Amino acid sequence: MPRARPPRAGQPRAGQPRAGQPSASYADPRLAALYDALNPAGPSTAFYLSLPGAPPARILDVGCGTGLLACEFATRGYDVTGADPAAAMLATARGRPGGGQVRWIQASAAGLDTGMGPDAGPGFDLIIMTGHVFQLLLADRDVRAALRVLARHLAPGGRLAFETRNPAVREWQDWNPRDTRQRVQAAGVTADVHYDISAVAGELVSYETWFQFAGARAPVVVPDTLRFTGQAQVAAFLADAGLAQVTWYGDWDGSPCGPASPEIIAVSSRAARPAGAW
C-alpha cells in the first residue's frame, strides 16, 4: 500500500476559533521546528517556483509558514513579502538563507494589509497560498473575506494561485496511525508523528496530529479541521472576488483537473476590463 500523504500539521483549538487565527501549535517552538521535516520541498514547490515571470516581479506568499518558498523566490531576485499568523513560524523564516531579503508580516489572509494594492502601492504580480492553507478557511464568509482581500492586493494582470485537495478522492480515508506514522528530526527535536481522523461532517474533516517527543511521557495531540471544497464551489468563490479568469490543474505536473485528480489547483486573475471602462 503506498504511503498516505499526510495533511499539513494542525493547530490545537480551544473551542472553534475563526479560520486565520494564529495557530497555537505553530506557536510552539518544538512543532514549528518540525514543520519543514513534515512538509519538505517537493513537486508543489517546483510548480509555484515556475509561476512568476522574470525578476524583480513582486510576490506575496500568504500562509508562508517557515518561509521555504518565500526565501527561495528572494534568492532568485524577486521582491518578496511573506505573511503568516504564527510568530514562531516567522521567527524560523527570518533565520533561513535569504530570510533577510524578505519582508515579513504577521497576519492572516483576511487581516492582511501590506500597504500595496489599487488604493496604495503597485500591488503584487503573484500571490500564492500554498500548503493547502485554503482548506483552513472553514466558513463561506472566511473564504470570501480572504479572497477579496487578496484580490485587492493584486497588481493589474497579477495572479492568485492556491490549491485544495479534491474531495472526490477522499484522501482523508488514508489518514490513520498505521499508514502515516513517521519519525521526524529537526533542530535537535525528535518525535514520532501520526495522523488520525476524528470526524467527517459534510465538507469538514476533523483529524488529530499526534507528536510523541523523545523523552516525553505523554504525547502532544493537536486537533484540527479542514474543509474539502469542490472545483465548482472554488470557482464561485473566485468569481465573487472578481477573479473570473482561472486556469485549473489537477496535479503538480500541470495535468488538467478532472474527477480523479488529487488536487484542485487554481491560478486566477481579474477579468480584463472592456475598452473605455473605468
Protein Blocks (a to p, Z undefined) as FASTA:
>chain_A
ZZddddddddddehjadehiacfklmpmklmmmmmmmmccdfklmmmmmmpccddddddd
ehklnommmmmmmmnopacddddfbfklmmmmmmpghklmpccddddfklgcehpajklc
nojfbdcdehhlmmmpmbfklmmmmmmmmmmmpcehiacddddddfklommlmmcfklmg
ccddeehiacddddddfbdehjbccdddddddehiabdcddddddddddfklmmmmmmmn
opabccddfbfnopacdfklmbdcdddddddddehiZZ
